């Protein structure tokens, strides 16, 4: 057990130090002191190469700053909170554009003029997360009113009438369901219901509905997690139906695992670990070069996405969270070994020891394909969320180990080579 504790302690220190470096990168380079909000199109050294502001990334960074401020004493500094509030006020002034007061823009100019609206719910989802977390750290009620109002609008679009999203119905469009929608809603249920019995009760049925919708993506007699299924939970034909995203399945896995733990459902927890953690990891890990493939075809055909074999930052971040959470819940040492395997690859390949933050895009062999640190899809979210959650889980595991006698557990190899 002593060796196990040493290895956990080593990783806790590495993760914590990396979190500090990542947050410092965004605090130094991304703050727009003139208009509020954040620059997310950042080059390797943090220079701004485009000043467009992507609403979902604005919301993510507000949420991340507030979450760090609330959960970690070392991040409880005025600059972090002031920047989060400036980002939140930027969103309040400019994000909701179409129709007036409802749909959020996807892209804004630096000074808040709308550029593009997407026919999805994701800008609105991260707007909701930002407002709820701002309320938690400031106590200012108008943020919470915004969060609940937008949450209810999202639920209406998803479960009653999607016409407000501006997505026309076309006769050739398959009646499909992407796993992204119910898993995002499940995350919002967790966010709004945290330490809030009233909202937890209000959204309890929605959480169960989301979990059921995610679980129906387990197909092929339990041997595959498919990204898209029919509305009644059947496999679809063609490339759409065969599409797999291992990182997304792992992220859905830890969302589901939190839900099952909260529900006190041990059978569901075992099922989730098997189907949403172990299964996508085993199918998605590249046996030749390491790392998780971005996309796969369940029948082993060549995926149509040109980037299918690339290794991206966010699936590895989500895998680290999922595997460590699975181990924390089950105590299965195989999950801890897999966490170390992913963490070693991730720290070695994505981390930039010179300028800070992580590279986002590697080719299959693990070399850097794009040197940018942020863009339309990568901001201050997946990396710091992963590091923060892993630091908390590692700390909890160390506390638990300190309270039990030596179990004689086998310990994985210690320090990563990088």
Buried (B, 14 or more C-beta within 10 A) or exposed (E): BEEBBEBBBBBBEBBBEBBBBBBEBBBEBBBBEEBBBBBBBBBBBBEBEBEBBBBBBBBBBBBBBBBBBEEBEEBEEEEBBEBBBBBBBBBBEBBBBEEEEBBBBBBBBBBBEBEEBBEBBBBBBBBBBBBBBBBBBBEEEEBBEBBBBBBEBBBEBBEEEBEBBEEEEEEEEEEEBBBBBBBBBBBBBBBBBEEBEEBBEBBBEBBBBBBEBBBBBBBEEEEBBBBBBBEEBEBBEEBBBBBBBBBBBBBBBBBBBBBBBBBEBEEBBBBBBBBBBBBBBEBBBBEEBBBBBBBBBBEEEEBEBEBBBBBBBBBBBBBBBBBBBBBBBBEBBEBBBBBBBBBBBBBEBBBBEEBBBBBBBBBBBBEBBBEBBBBBBBBBBBBBBBBBBBBBBBBEBBEEBEEEEEEEEEBBEEEBEE
